[in-house]
Amino acid sequence: MQAHKGDVLRFTGRAVGSPEHRATVVEVLGPHGEPPYRVRYEDGHETEIFPGPGCVTEGTGGPRPARSGPAGTGG
C-alpha cells in the first residue's frame, strides 16, 4: 500500500453493521509512501497505523485498494 500526505484512508467495518470510518494521512513515516502512517481521524484523534486489508486509500487519483503482499512486491 502506498499513500501520500493528504490522502484519506477508508476503513470498512469488519462485522455486519459496523460503521466505516476514515482517517487523513498527516505524515508518511515509511519509505516510498509505504506504512506506517500518522493519521488523523474525523474526531481529531491522531495515531500511527499500519493499515490492514480492509483499508482503501482515496487520493487524488481515486480509490486504491490495499495490497496484501510484502512491501515492494506489487501485490
C-alpha positions in Angstrom: 0.0 0.0 0.0 1.2 3.5 -0.8 -0.3 6.8 0.5 0.6 10.4 0.4 0.1 13.2 2.8 -3.5 14.4 2.5 -4.8 11.0 1.3 -7.9 9.6 3.1 -7.8 6.1 4.4 -11.2 4.4 4.4 -11.6 1.5 6.8 -14.6 -0.8 6.2 -16.3 -2.4 9.2 -15.2 -5.9 10.0 -18.6 -7.0 11.3 -22.0 -6.7 9.9 -23.5 -3.3 10.9 -20.1 -2.0 11.9 -19.7 1.6 10.5 -17.0 2.6 8.1 -14.5 5.2 9.4 -12.0 7.5 7.7 -8.6 9.0 8.6 -6.5 11.6 6.8 -2.8 10.9 6.3 -0.9 13.7 8.0 2.6 12.1 7.7 4.1 9.2 5.8 6.7 7.5 8.0 7.8 4.6 5.7 9.9 4.7 2.6 8.4 5.4 -0.8 4.9 6.2 0.6 4.6 2.9 2.5 3.4 2.4 6.1 3.5 3.3 8.8 1.4 6.5 8.6 0.5 9.1 11.1 -3.3 9.7 10.6 -5.9 12.0 12.0 -9.4 10.5 12.5 -12.6 12.5 12.0 -12.8 13.1 15.7 -9.4 14.7 15.8 -7.5 11.7 17.3 -4.1 11.1 15.8 -2.1 7.9 15.8 0.4 5.8 13.8 -1.0 2.9 11.9 -0.1 0.0 9.6 -3.3 -0.4 7.5 -4.8 -3.8 7.0 -6.5 -5.4 4.0 -9.8 -3.8 4.8 -8.4 -0.3 4.1 -8.7 1.7 0.9 -6.7 4.8 0.0 -8.6 7.7 -1.5 -6.1 10.1 -3.1 -6.3 12.5 -6.0 -6.5 9.5 -8.4 -9.5 7.9 -6.8 -9.8 4.8 -4.6 -6.8 2.5 -4.4 -7.1 -0.9 -2.7 -4.5 -2.0 -0.2 -2.0 -4.5 -1.5 -1.8 -7.7 0.6 1.8 -8.8 -0.4 5.1 -7.8 1.2 6.2 -4.2 0.6 7.8 -3.7 -2.8 6.4 -6.9 -4.4 3.5 -5.2 -6.1 0.8 -7.4 -4.6 
